[in-house]
């Protein structure tokens, strides 16, 4: 019986090790987005984000905007961006932190991430009011979030006004801008341009009333901080000792049953 008990303990220990290894790279990551812009300045549409293997490249400076980034930059919905992300990296953890983010506001959401598989972070959010302005990273591997052990490498990402992108897909127009009382996002004039940095054009909306009810005043300077993403991470819980005990008990019963079956009959 001692041999059976010893075998059971070894089996339970092995199962525990395997279970721990399977969970070792799983992390719960809480993402908090904050609008750092001054009162009455820019807001942000829902933030689209994902943790991935480095395969998803949403856009590139100097190139025409692909439909995915256009779906973010022209209205903020981002449906095509999410679809393209899923197609290029099916095992990625993706999500959206929703609703307009007004100056001074913050929102948080947690995600379960395989830190060994999805080490990189990508995000995109429309800058409002605008026709096709947004923030985001044009290099899929710009933000490596985890080291080889699954530890968090980046605690925050800060965006400045000079990092605002112009999608180059829609010409400037108050009448066709999103997030303005006097704007209609369904009205658009194709620009046929390329992605470039541009924040100064936002001054063209000064004096307009936003959908949130405040009178817009850009007031942006190149190095002004406008947006921050904060990250915190915790290891997902592995099976409790009680689970291992239950597993060991089951194996013990199985071992006893097998021993009895093998015992010679009198």
C-alpha positions as CSV (number, residue, x, y, z in Angstrom):
1,X,0.0,0.0,0.0
2,X,2.9,2.3,0.7
3,X,4.1,1.9,-2.9
4,X,0.6,2.8,-4.1
5,X,0.5,5.9,-1.8
6,X,4.0,6.9,-3.1
7,X,2.8,6.6,-6.7
8,X,-0.3,8.6,-5.9
9,X,1.8,11.4,-4.4
10,X,4.2,11.5,-7.3
11,X,1.3,11.5,-9.8
12,X,-0.5,14.4,-7.9
13,X,2.7,16.4,-7.7
14,X,3.3,15.9,-11.5
15,X,-0.2,17.0,-12.2
16,X,0.3,20.1,-10.1
17,X,3.5,21.0,-11.9
18,X,1.9,20.5,-15.3
19,X,-1.1,22.7,-14.2
20,X,1.2,25.4,-12.8
21,X,3.2,25.4,-16.0
22,X,0.1,25.7,-18.1
23,X,-1.0,28.8,-16.1
24,X,2.5,30.3,-15.6
25,X,2.2,32.8,-18.5
26,X,-1.5,33.7,-18.0
27,X,-1.9,37.2,-16.7
28,X,-4.8,39.4,-15.7
29,X,-3.9,42.8,-17.1
30,X,-5.9,45.9,-16.1
31,X,-5.8,48.7,-18.7
32,X,-6.7,52.2,-17.7
33,X,-7.0,55.0,-20.3
34,X,-7.0,58.7,-19.2
35,X,-7.6,61.8,-21.2
36,X,-4.9,64.3,-20.2
37,X,-6.1,67.2,-22.4
38,X,-7.2,70.5,-20.9
39,X,-10.8,71.2,-20.3
40,X,-12.7,72.0,-23.5
41,X,-10.0,70.5,-25.7
42,X,-9.9,67.1,-27.5
43,X,-11.8,64.0,-26.5
44,X,-11.3,60.4,-27.6
45,X,-13.6,57.9,-29.1
46,X,-13.6,54.3,-27.7
47,X,-10.1,52.8,-27.4
48,X,-9.5,49.7,-29.5
49,X,-6.6,47.5,-28.2
50,X,-5.1,44.1,-28.4
51,X,-2.3,42.0,-26.9
52,X,-0.7,40.0,-29.7
53,X,2.3,38.2,-31.2
54,X,3.6,41.1,-33.2
55,X,1.8,40.2,-36.4
56,X,-0.8,42.9,-36.6
57,X,0.4,46.1,-38.3
58,X,-2.6,48.5,-38.4
59,X,-1.1,51.4,-40.5
60,X,2.2,53.0,-41.6
61,X,3.3,56.6,-41.8
62,X,3.5,57.9,-45.4
63,X,1.1,55.2,-46.7
64,X,-2.6,55.4,-47.5
65,X,-4.9,54.4,-44.6
66,X,-6.2,50.8,-44.9
67,X,-9.9,50.2,-44.3
68,X,-9.2,49.0,-40.7
69,X,-7.6,52.2,-39.5
70,X,-10.2,54.3,-41.4
71,X,-12.9,52.5,-39.4
72,X,-11.2,54.0,-36.3
73,X,-10.2,57.4,-37.6
74,X,-13.5,58.2,-39.3
75,X,-16.1,57.8,-36.6
76,X,-14.3,55.7,-34.0
77,X,-16.4,52.5,-34.3
78,X,-13.4,50.4,-35.4
79,X,-15.3,47.3,-36.6
80,X,-13.0,46.6,-39.5
81,X,-9.9,47.3,-37.4
82,X,-11.0,44.6,-35.0
83,X,-11.8,42.2,-37.9
84,X,-8.4,42.7,-39.5
85,X,-6.7,42.2,-36.1
86,X,-8.5,38.9,-35.6
87,X,-7.7,37.7,-39.1
88,X,-4.0,38.5,-38.8
89,X,-3.5,37.1,-35.3
90,X,-6.4,34.7,-34.3
91,X,-4.9,34.0,-30.8
92,X,-4.6,37.7,-29.8
93,X,-6.5,39.1,-26.9
94,X,-8.5,42.0,-28.2
95,X,-11.0,44.5,-26.8
96,X,-12.6,47.9,-26.7
97,X,-12.8,50.4,-23.8
98,X,-16.0,52.1,-24.8
99,X,-17.7,55.5,-24.8
100,X,-16.2,58.9,-25.5
101,X,-13.4,59.9,-23.1
102,X,-13.8,63.6,-22.2
103,X,-11.0,65.7,-20.9
104,X,-10.0,64.6,-17.4
105,X,-11.9,61.3,-17.6
106,X,-10.5,57.7,-17.0
107,X,-11.8,54.2,-17.7
108,X,-10.5,50.8,-16.9
109,X,-11.0,47.2,-18.2
110,X,-9.3,43.9,-17.4
111,X,-8.1,41.3,-19.9
112,X,-6.8,37.7,-19.6
113,X,-3.6,37.6,-21.5
114,X,-1.2,34.8,-22.4
115,X,2.0,36.7,-21.7
116,X,4.2,34.1,-23.5
117,X,2.2,34.1,-26.7
118,X,1.0,37.7,-26.9
119,X,3.8,39.9,-25.7
120,X,3.0,43.0,-27.8
121,X,0.4,45.7,-27.4
122,X,-1.4,47.8,-30.0
123,X,-4.0,50.4,-29.7
124,X,-6.0,53.0,-31.7
125,X,-8.5,55.7,-30.8
126,X,-10.1,58.5,-32.8
127,X,-9.4,62.1,-31.7
128,X,-12.6,64.1,-31.5
129,X,-13.7,66.4,-32.9
130,X,-12.1,65.6,-36.2
131,X,-12.7,64.1,-39.6
132,X,-10.0,61.4,-39.5
133,X,-7.5,62.1,-36.7
134,X,-6.4,59.4,-34.3
135,X,-3.7,58.1,-31.9
136,X,-2.1,54.7,-32.1
137,X,1.2,52.8,-32.9
138,X,2.3,52.3,-36.5
139,X,4.9,49.7,-35.5
140,X,3.4,46.3,-34.4
141,X,6.3,45.6,-32.1
142,X,6.7,49.1,-30.6
143,X,5.4,48.1,-27.2
144,X,6.6,44.8,-25.9
145,X,4.6,44.3,-22.7
146,X,6.1,41.1,-21.2
147,X,9.6,39.6,-20.6
148,X,10.4,35.9,-21.1
149,X,9.1,35.2,-17.6
150,X,5.8,36.9,-18.2
151,X,6.6,40.0,-16.1
152,X,5.2,43.4,-17.2
153,X,7.8,45.5,-18.9
154,X,5.7,48.7,-19.5
155,X,3.6,50.3,-16.8
156,X,2.3,53.2,-18.9
157,X,2.2,54.7,-22.4
158,X,1.9,58.5,-22.8
159,X,0.9,60.2,-26.0
160,X,1.6,63.9,-26.8
161,X,-0.1,66.2,-29.2
162,X,2.7,65.9,-31.8
163,X,1.8,62.1,-31.9
164,X,-1.7,62.7,-33.2
165,X,-2.1,61.1,-36.7
166,X,-4.0,62.5,-39.6
167,X,-5.4,59.5,-41.5
168,X,-5.3,61.3,-44.8
169,X,-8.5,59.7,-45.9
170,X,-11.0,62.5,-45.3
171,X,-10.6,66.2,-46.0
172,X,-11.0,68.7,-43.2
173,X,-14.6,69.9,-42.9
174,X,-16.6,71.2,-39.9
175,X,-19.8,70.0,-41.6
176,X,-18.5,66.4,-41.8
177,X,-16.7,66.2,-38.5
178,X,-17.5,63.8,-35.8
179,X,-18.5,64.9,-32.3
180,X,-19.7,68.4,-33.2
181,X,-23.3,69.7,-32.9
182,X,-23.0,71.2,-36.4
183,X,-21.2,68.2,-37.8
184,X,-22.5,65.1,-39.6
185,X,-20.1,62.2,-39.6
186,X,-22.0,60.7,-42.6
187,X,-20.8,63.6,-44.7
188,X,-17.3,63.2,-46.0
189,X,-15.0,64.4,-48.8
190,X,-12.3,61.9,-49.7
191,X,-8.8,63.3,-49.3
192,X,-6.8,60.6,-51.0
193,X,-3.8,61.4,-48.8
194,X,-1.4,59.4,-46.6
195,X,-1.0,59.0,-42.9
196,X,1.0,61.8,-41.3
197,X,1.4,63.6,-38.0
198,X,-0.9,66.6,-37.6
199,X,-2.4,68.3,-34.6
200,X,-2.4,71.9,-35.6
201,X,-5.4,71.5,-37.9
202,X,-7.6,70.8,-34.8
203,X,-7.6,74.6,-34.2
204,X,-10.0,74.8,-37.1
205,X,-12.7,73.5,-34.8
206,X,-12.2,76.2,-32.2
207,X,-15.5,77.9,-31.2
208,X,-17.6,74.9,-32.3
209,X,-20.0,73.2,-29.8
210,X,-19.2,69.6,-29.2
211,X,-21.6,66.8,-28.8
212,X,-20.8,66.8,-25.1
213,X,-22.0,70.4,-24.8
214,X,-18.7,72.3,-24.3
215,X,-17.3,74.9,-26.7
216,X,-14.2,73.5,-28.3
217,X,-10.8,75.1,-27.7
218,X,-7.8,73.0,-28.9
219,X,-5.1,74.9,-27.1
220,X,-2.6,72.1,-27.9
221,X,1.1,72.5,-28.0
222,X,3.4,69.9,-29.6
223,X,4.8,68.4,-26.3
224,X,1.6,68.6,-24.4
225,X,0.5,65.3,-22.8
226,X,-2.9,64.3,-24.1
227,X,-3.5,60.6,-23.3
228,X,-2.1,57.9,-21.1
229,X,-2.6,54.2,-20.9
230,X,-1.7,52.5,-17.6
231,X,-1.1,48.8,-17.0
232,X,-1.2,46.6,-14.0
233,X,-0.8,42.8,-14.0
234,X,-1.4,39.9,-11.8
235,X,-0.8,36.2,-12.2
236,X,-3.9,34.1,-12.8
237,X,-4.6,31.8,-9.8
238,X,-3.4,28.2,-10.3
239,X,-5.4,25.3,-8.7
240,X,-5.7,25.6,-4.9
241,X,-4.0,22.9,-2.7
242,X,-7.5,21.5,-2.0
243,X,-7.8,20.7,-5.7
244,X,-4.6,18.8,-5.6
245,X,-5.8,16.9,-2.5
246,X,-9.0,16.0,-4.3
247,X,-7.0,14.8,-7.3
248,X,-4.7,12.8,-5.0
249,X,-7.7,11.2,-3.3
250,X,-9.2,10.2,-6.6
251,X,-5.9,8.7,-7.8
252,X,-5.6,6.8,-4.5
253,X,-9.0,5.3,-4.9
254,X,-8.1,4.3,-8.4
255,X,-4.8,2.7,-7.2
256,X,-6.6,0.7,-4.5
257,X,-9.2,-0.5,-7.0
258,X,-6.5,-1.6,-9.4
259,X,-4.6,-3.4,-6.7
260,X,-7.7,-5.2,-5.6
261,X,-8.4,-6.3,-9.1
262,X,-5.0,-7.7,-9.5
263,X,-5.0,-9.6,-6.2
264,X,-5.1,-13.4,-6.6
265,X,-8.4,-15.0,-5.7
266,X,-8.4,-17.4,-2.7
